[in-house]
């Protein structure tokens, strides 16, 4: 699987730094579109629960205390070399959960198991509310650990959507899983004693909709729109749980909240393994044109919340 990821690099540029994944012209302000379209419109609403993945090895290397950055980077490079030679795996590409990331996912699991009286927890535990996630292993592992008790009851499969791949030019945003292939847990996941991650990946991950890594011709906005297309036109469910990434979530809030609205979701990342609820509406004009807008008052922190 690492070979697939490395083979992708030349097609995506030099470790896909030449791609424009984070560059696009913003969509029209949905609030203005709503005013212009008037009353001749139909509306469909979906409730989403955004769940950010636990901390990854990439986060641990580059986003922690800057005083220890250099020794941490040297350690990471040594581990990367060792993993590539002995396990065909990676510290940087498709960066997996680290120790803190697993602990954060377990904390989410505990929250879901000890607060069953809360309305939102009931929704998160409800088997009929589909769980979807990014193709990157840190998201799959967070979903498998955080929702472990629900998955044990239902034996359902978490649906991998290519539209949820993180908006980044860094190699941790490249998936090592080939298209339509059953993913394999990382070297770190396999070492976990609490869970049989190999079995969980085989039993609870569905890649029938996973078409492979984002191409160089794409950008994050295209994937946001692809997700909304799936959400409203291919997905019959009213409630969807989305396990994904901080920049993807932030971009979604920026594009589909009223542009004049100042909101923390546009400025700050979700904490690792945090959960936030929102309702998004799709408006359809009499001519068939559609656009989406998040109901500003619907955004509600369920667990942990946004960084300060």
Secondary structure as a PSIPRED ss2 file (coil, helix, strand):
# PSIPRED VFORMAT (PSIPRED V4.0)

   1 X C   1.000  0.000  0.000
   2 X H   0.000  1.000  0.000
   3 X H   0.000  1.000  0.000
   4 X H   0.000  1.000  0.000
   5 X H   0.000  1.000  0.000
   6 X H   0.000  1.000  0.000
   7 X H   0.000  1.000  0.000
   8 X H   0.000  1.000  0.000
   9 X H   0.000  1.000  0.000
  10 X H   0.000  1.000  0.000
  11 X H   0.000  1.000  0.000
  12 X C   1.000  0.000  0.000
  13 X C   1.000  0.000  0.000
  14 X H   0.000  1.000  0.000
  15 X H   0.000  1.000  0.000
  16 X H   0.000  1.000  0.000
  17 X C   1.000  0.000  0.000
  18 X C   1.000  0.000  0.000
  19 X C   1.000  0.000  0.000
  20 X C   1.000  0.000  0.000
  21 X C   1.000  0.000  0.000
  22 X C   1.000  0.000  0.000
  23 X C   1.000  0.000  0.000
  24 X C   1.000  0.000  0.000
  25 X C   1.000  0.000  0.000
  26 X C   1.000  0.000  0.000
  27 X C   1.000  0.000  0.000
  28 X C   1.000  0.000  0.000
  29 X C   1.000  0.000  0.000
  30 X H   0.000  1.000  0.000
  31 X H   0.000  1.000  0.000
  32 X H   0.000  1.000  0.000
  33 X H   0.000  1.000  0.000
  34 X H   0.000  1.000  0.000
  35 X H   0.000  1.000  0.000
  36 X H   0.000  1.000  0.000
  37 X H   0.000  1.000  0.000
  38 X C   1.000  0.000  0.000
  39 X C   1.000  0.000  0.000
  40 X C   1.000  0.000  0.000
  41 X E   0.000  0.000  1.000
  42 X E   0.000  0.000  1.000
  43 X E   0.000  0.000  1.000
  44 X E   0.000  0.000  1.000
  45 X E   0.000  0.000  1.000
  46 X E   0.000  0.000  1.000
  47 X E   0.000  0.000  1.000
  48 X E   0.000  0.000  1.000
  49 X E   0.000  0.000  1.000
  50 X E   0.000  0.000  1.000
  51 X E   0.000  0.000  1.000
  52 X E   0.000  0.000  1.000
  53 X C   1.000  0.000  0.000
  54 X C   1.000  0.000  0.000
  55 X C   1.000  0.000  0.000
  56 X E   0.000  0.000  1.000
  57 X H   0.000  1.000  0.000
  58 X H   0.000  1.000  0.000
  59 X H   0.000  1.000  0.000
  60 X H   0.000  1.000  0.000
  61 X H   0.000  1.000  0.000
  62 X H   0.000  1.000  0.000
  63 X C   1.000  0.000  0.000
  64 X C   1.000  0.000  0.000
  65 X C   1.000  0.000  0.000
  66 X H   0.000  1.000  0.000
  67 X H   0.000  1.000  0.000
  68 X H   0.000  1.000  0.000
  69 X H   0.000  1.000  0.000
  70 X H   0.000  1.000  0.000
  71 X H   0.000  1.000  0.000
  72 X H   0.000  1.000  0.000
  73 X H   0.000  1.000  0.000
  74 X H   0.000  1.000  0.000
  75 X H   0.000  1.000  0.000
  76 X H   0.000  1.000  0.000
  77 X H   0.000  1.000  0.000
  78 X H   0.000  1.000  0.000
  79 X H   0.000  1.000  0.000
  80 X H   0.000  1.000  0.000
  81 X H   0.000  1.000  0.000
  82 X H   0.000  1.000  0.000
  83 X H   0.000  1.000  0.000
  84 X H   0.000  1.000  0.000
  85 X H   0.000  1.000  0.000
  86 X H   0.000  1.000  0.000
  87 X C   1.000  0.000  0.000
  88 X C   1.000  0.000  0.000
  89 X C   1.000  0.000  0.000
  90 X C   1.000  0.000  0.000
  91 X C   1.000  0.000  0.000
  92 X C   1.000  0.000  0.000
  93 X C   1.000  0.000  0.000
  94 X C   1.000  0.000  0.000
  95 X C   1.000  0.000  0.000
  96 X C   1.000  0.000  0.000
  97 X E   0.000  0.000  1.000
  98 X C   1.000  0.000  0.000
  99 X H   0.000  1.000  0.000
 100 X H   0.000  1.000  0.000
 101 X H   0.000  1.000  0.000
 102 X H   0.000  1.000  0.000
 103 X H   0.000  1.000  0.000
 104 X H   0.000  1.000  0.000
 105 X H   0.000  1.000  0.000
 106 X H   0.000  1.000  0.000
 107 X H   0.000  1.000  0.000
 108 X H   0.000  1.000  0.000
 109 X H   0.000  1.000  0.000
 110 X H   0.000  1.000  0.000
 111 X H   0.000  1.000  0.000
 112 X H   0.000  1.000  0.000
 113 X H   0.000  1.000  0.000
 114 X H   0.000  1.000  0.000
 115 X C   1.000  0.000  0.000
 116 X C   1.000  0.000  0.000
 117 X C   1.000  0.000  0.000
 118 X C   1.000  0.000  0.000
 119 X H   0.000  1.000  0.000
 120 X H   0.000  1.000  0.000
 121 X H   0.000  1.000  0.000
 122 X H   0.000  1.000  0.000
 123 X H   0.000  1.000  0.000
 124 X H   0.000  1.000  0.000
 125 X H   0.000  1.000  0.000
 126 X C   1.000  0.000  0.000
 127 X C   1.000  0.000  0.000
 128 X C   1.000  0.000  0.000
 129 X C   1.000  0.000  0.000
 130 X E   0.000  0.000  1.000
 131 X E   0.000  0.000  1.000
 132 X E   0.000  0.000  1.000
 133 X E   0.000  0.000  1.000
 134 X C   1.000  0.000  0.000
 135 X C   1.000  0.000  0.000
 136 X C   1.000  0.000  0.000
 137 X H   0.000  1.000  0.000
 138 X H   0.000  1.000  0.000
 139 X H   0.000  1.000  0.000
 140 X H   0.000  1.000  0.000
 141 X H   0.000  1.000  0.000
 142 X H   0.000  1.000  0.000
 143 X H   0.000  1.000  0.000
 144 X H   0.000  1.000  0.000
 145 X H   0.000  1.000  0.000
 146 X H   0.000  1.000  0.000
 147 X C   1.000  0.000  0.000
 148 X H   0.000  1.000  0.000
 149 X H   0.000  1.000  0.000
 150 X H   0.000  1.000  0.000
 151 X H   0.000  1.000  0.000
 152 X H   0.000  1.000  0.000
 153 X H   0.000  1.000  0.000
 154 X H   0.000  1.000  0.000
 155 X C   1.000  0.000  0.000
 156 X C   1.000  0.000  0.000
 157 X C   1.000  0.000  0.000
 158 X E   0.000  0.000  1.000
 159 X E   0.000  0.000  1.000
 160 X E   0.000  0.000  1.000
 161 X C   1.000  0.000  0.000
 162 X H   0.000  1.000  0.000
 163 X H   0.000  1.000  0.000
 164 X H   0.000  1.000  0.000
 165 X C   1.000  0.000  0.000
 166 X C   1.000  0.000  0.000
 167 X C   1.000  0.000  0.000
 168 X C   1.000  0.000  0.000
 169 X C   1.000  0.000  0.000
 170 X C   1.000  0.000  0.000
 171 X H   0.000  1.000  0.000
 172 X H   0.000  1.000  0.000
 173 X H   0.000  1.000  0.000
 174 X C   1.000  0.000  0.000
 175 X C   1.000  0.000  0.000
 176 X C   1.000  0.000  0.000
 177 X C   1.000  0.000  0.000
 178 X C   1.000  0.000  0.000
 179 X C   1.000  0.000  0.000
 180 X C   1.000  0.000  0.000
 181 X C   1.000  0.000  0.000
 182 X C   1.000  0.000  0.000
 183 X C   1.000  0.000  0.000
 184 X C   1.000  0.000  0.000
 185 X C   1.000  0.000  0.000
 186 X C   1.000  0.000  0.000
 187 X H   0.000  1.000  0.000
 188 X H   0.000  1.000  0.000
 189 X H   0.000  1.000  0.000
 190 X H   0.000  1.000  0.000
 191 X C   1.000  0.000  0.000
 192 X C   1.000  0.000  0.000
 193 X C   1.000  0.000  0.000
 194 X C   1.000  0.000  0.000
 195 X C   1.000  0.000  0.000
 196 X C   1.000  0.000  0.000
 197 X H   0.000  1.000  0.000
 198 X H   0.000  1.000  0.000
 199 X H   0.000  1.000  0.000
 200 X H   0.000  1.000  0.000
 201 X H   0.000  1.000  0.000
 202 X H   0.000  1.000  0.000
 203 X H   0.000  1.000  0.000
 204 X H   0.000  1.000  0.000
 205 X E   0.000  0.000  1.000
 206 X E   0.000  0.000  1.000
 207 X C   1.000  0.000  0.000
 208 X C   1.000  0.000  0.000
 209 X C   1.000  0.000  0.000
 210 X C   1.000  0.000  0.000
 211 X C   1.000  0.000  0.000
 212 X C   1.000  0.000  0.000
 213 X C   1.000  0.000  0.000
 214 X C   1.000  0.000  0.000
 215 X C   1.000  0.000  0.000
 216 X C   1.000  0.000  0.000
 217 X C   1.000  0.000  0.000
 218 X C   1.000  0.000  0.000
 219 X C   1.000  0.000  0.000
 220 X H   0.000  1.000  0.000
 221 X H   0.000  1.000  0.000
 222 X H   0.000  1.000  0.000
 223 X H   0.000  1.000  0.000
 224 X H   0.000  1.000  0.000
 225 X H   0.000  1.000  0.000
 226 X H   0.000  1.000  0.000
 227 X H   0.000  1.000  0.000
 228 X H   0.000  1.000  0.000
 229 X H   0.000  1.000  0.000
 230 X H   0.000  1.000  0.000
 231 X H   0.000  1.000  0.000
 232 X H   0.000  1.000  0.000
 233 X H   0.000  1.000  0.000
 234 X C   1.000  0.000  0.000
 235 X C   1.000  0.000  0.000
 236 X C   1.000  0.000  0.000
 237 X C   1.000  0.000  0.000
 238 X C   1.000  0.000  0.000
 239 X E   0.000  0.000  1.000
 240 X E   0.000  0.000  1.000
 241 X E   0.000  0.000  1.000
 242 X E   0.000  0.000  1.000
 243 X E   0.000  0.000  1.000
 244 X E   0.000  0.000  1.000
 245 X C   1.000  0.000  0.000
 246 X H   0.000  1.000  0.000
 247 X H   0.000  1.000  0.000
 248 X H   0.000  1.000  0.000
 249 X H   0.000  1.000  0.000
 250 X H   0.000  1.000  0.000
 251 X H   0.000  1.000  0.000
 252 X H   0.000  1.000  0.000
 253 X H   0.000  1.000  0.000
 254 X H   0.000  1.000  0.000
 255 X H   0.000  1.000  0.000
 256 X H   0.000  1.000  0.000
 257 X C   1.000  0.000  0.000
 258 X C   1.000  0.000  0.000
 259 X C   1.000  0.000  0.000
 260 X C   1.000  0.000  0.000
 261 X C   1.000  0.000  0.000
 262 X C   1.000  0.000  0.000
 263 X C   1.000  0.000  0.000
 264 X H   0.000  1.000  0.000
 265 X H   0.000  1.000  0.000
 266 X H   0.000  1.000  0.000
 267 X H   0.000  1.000  0.000
 268 X C   1.000  0.000  0.000
 269 X C   1.000  0.000  0.000
 270 X E   0.000  0.000  1.000
 271 X C   1.000  0.000  0.000
 272 X C   1.000  0.000  0.000
 273 X C   1.000  0.000  0.000
 274 X C   1.000  0.000  0.000
 275 X E   0.000  0.000  1.000
 276 X E   0.000  0.000  1.000
 277 X E   0.000  0.000  1.000
 278 X E   0.000  0.000  1.000
 279 X E   0.000  0.000  1.000
 280 X E   0.000  0.000  1.000
 281 X E   0.000  0.000  1.000
 282 X E   0.000  0.000  1.000
 283 X E   0.000  0.000  1.000
 284 X E   0.000  0.000  1.000
 285 X E   0.000  0.000  1.000
 286 X C   1.000  0.000  0.000
 287 X C   1.000  0.000  0.000
 288 X C   1.000  0.000  0.000
 289 X C   1.000  0.000  0.000
 290 X E   0.000  0.000  1.000
 291 X E   0.000  0.000  1.000
 292 X E   0.000  0.000  1.000
 293 X E   0.000  0.000  1.000
 294 X E   0.000  0.000  1.000
 295 X C   1.000  0.000  0.000
 296 X H   0.000  1.000  0.000
 297 X H   0.000  1.000  0.000
 298 X H   0.000  1.000  0.000
 299 X C   1.000  0.000  0.000
 300 X E   0.000  0.000  1.000
 301 X E   0.000  0.000  1.000
 302 X E   0.000  0.000  1.000
 303 X E   0.000  0.000  1.000
 304 X C   1.000  0.000  0.000
 305 X C   1.000  0.000  0.000
 306 X E   0.000  0.000  1.000
 307 X C   1.000  0.000  0.000
 308 X C   1.000  0.000  0.000
